[in-house]
Amino acid sequence: MCTIKSDVLYSLTHEWFKINGGDSVTLGITDYAQMRLGDITQVRLPGVGQHFQMGDACIAIKSCKAEVDILMPFTGTVLAINSEIKDKPVLLNQQAYQQGWLIKLQSDYPVPASKFLNADAYQALLETEID
């Protein structure tokens, strides 16, 4: 079974976000996503200062099974990247919610928390996908 944290929000495409205060947000992929990808071999992160529109591909993750793009869940600017992930992409497999975060960003607008899933709703989503 995969880990689902109660202190983050989730997207339908298996990203997690933590609102840090104001419009600052930390973004990563869920434990479920990393399990489905298998051994992650490479992560391409954006540059600090890059601005993305909601829906833009902002991160590419390559694994032994697939290469996937992570789409921006809202419009914003990259404040920081987890440079450790570039050298040790396996951190996504080992610690998707801790050392496996991908980017921190500043949202252009208040993050609409009601448009994302809490832990219970994400658990329900997984139960429908796994069945």
C-alpha positions as CSV (number, residue, x, y, z in Angstrom):
1,M,0.0,0.0,0.0
2,C,1.2,3.5,-0.7
3,T,1.6,6.4,1.7
4,I,-0.9,9.2,1.7
5,K,-0.1,12.2,3.9
6,S,-2.9,14.3,5.4
7,D,-1.0,17.6,5.4
8,V,-0.8,18.0,1.6
9,L,-3.2,18.3,-1.3
10,Y,-3.4,16.0,-4.3
11,S,-4.1,16.3,-8.0
12,L,-6.0,13.9,-10.2
13,T,-2.7,13.3,-12.0
14,H,-0.8,12.2,-8.8
15,E,1.1,15.2,-7.8
16,W,1.1,16.5,-4.2
17,F,1.4,20.1,-3.1
18,K,2.0,21.7,0.2
19,I,1.0,25.3,0.7
20,N,3.9,26.9,2.7
21,G,2.2,30.2,3.5
22,G,0.9,32.9,1.3
23,D,1.1,31.7,-2.3
24,S,4.3,29.7,-1.9
25,V,3.9,26.0,-2.7
26,T,6.1,22.9,-2.7
27,L,5.3,20.3,-5.4
28,G,6.2,16.6,-5.8
29,I,4.8,13.4,-7.1
30,T,2.9,11.0,-4.8
31,D,4.1,7.7,-3.5
32,Y,1.5,6.0,-5.7
33,A,3.0,7.8,-8.8
34,Q,6.6,6.7,-8.0
35,M,5.5,3.1,-7.4
36,R,3.7,3.1,-10.8
37,L,6.8,4.5,-12.5
38,G,9.2,2.0,-11.0
39,D,12.9,2.9,-10.7
40,I,13.3,6.6,-11.5
41,T,16.5,7.2,-13.4
42,Q,16.4,10.8,-14.4
43,V,14.6,14.1,-13.5
44,R,14.7,17.2,-15.6
45,L,13.8,20.3,-13.5
46,P,13.0,23.8,-14.7
47,G,15.2,26.8,-13.9
48,V,14.6,29.0,-10.9
49,G,12.7,32.1,-12.1
50,Q,10.9,30.2,-14.9
51,H,7.3,31.1,-15.2
52,F,4.7,28.5,-16.2
53,Q,1.0,28.7,-17.1
54,M,-1.4,26.2,-15.6
55,G,-1.2,23.0,-17.7
56,D,2.3,23.6,-19.0
57,A,4.8,20.7,-18.8
58,C,7.4,21.8,-16.2
59,I,9.2,18.7,-15.1
60,A,10.2,15.5,-17.0
61,I,10.7,12.2,-15.0
62,K,12.2,9.2,-16.7
63,S,12.0,5.7,-15.2
64,C,12.7,2.2,-16.2
65,K,9.0,2.0,-17.4
66,A,8.2,5.4,-18.9
67,E,8.9,9.1,-19.3
68,V,6.3,11.4,-18.0
69,D,5.8,15.1,-17.9
70,I,4.6,16.8,-14.7
71,L,2.1,19.6,-15.6
72,M,1.8,22.8,-13.6
73,P,-1.3,22.7,-11.5
74,F,-1.6,26.5,-11.5
75,T,0.2,29.5,-12.9
76,G,3.4,30.5,-11.1
77,T,7.1,31.0,-11.0
78,V,9.7,28.6,-9.8
79,L,11.4,29.8,-6.6
80,A,13.6,26.8,-5.9
81,I,14.5,23.4,-7.3
82,N,15.6,20.3,-5.4
83,S,19.0,20.0,-7.0
84,E,19.7,16.8,-5.0
85,I,17.0,15.0,-7.2
86,K,19.1,15.7,-10.3
87,D,22.0,13.7,-8.9
88,K,19.9,11.2,-6.9
89,P,16.6,10.6,-8.7
90,V,16.1,7.5,-6.6
91,L,15.1,9.9,-3.8
92,L,11.7,10.1,-5.5
93,N,11.3,6.3,-5.0
94,Q,12.6,6.3,-1.5
95,Q,11.1,9.5,0.0
96,A,8.5,11.0,-2.3
97,Y,7.1,13.3,0.3
98,Q,10.3,14.3,2.2
99,Q,13.6,14.6,0.3
100,G,11.8,13.8,-2.9
101,W,10.1,17.2,-3.4
102,L,10.7,18.6,-6.9
103,I,10.2,22.4,-6.9
104,K,8.9,25.3,-4.8
105,L,7.0,27.9,-6.6
106,Q,5.1,31.2,-6.2
107,S,1.6,31.0,-7.5
108,D,0.4,34.1,-9.4
109,Y,-3.0,33.7,-7.6
110,P,-4.2,32.2,-4.3
111,V,-4.0,28.4,-4.6
112,P,-7.6,27.2,-4.9
113,A,-7.3,24.4,-2.4
114,S,-11.0,23.4,-3.0
115,K,-10.0,22.3,-6.6
116,F,-7.6,19.7,-5.3
117,L,-8.0,16.5,-3.3
118,N,-7.5,16.1,0.4
119,A,-6.1,12.7,1.8
120,D,-9.5,11.1,2.0
121,A,-10.5,12.1,-1.5
122,Y,-7.2,11.0,-2.9
123,Q,-7.5,7.6,-1.1
124,A,-10.9,7.2,-2.8
125,L,-9.4,8.0,-6.2
126,L,-6.7,5.4,-5.7
127,E,-9.3,2.8,-4.7
128,T,-11.1,3.4,-8.1
129,E,-7.8,3.2,-10.0
130,I,-6.6,0.0,-8.4
131,D,-9.9,-1.9,-8.8
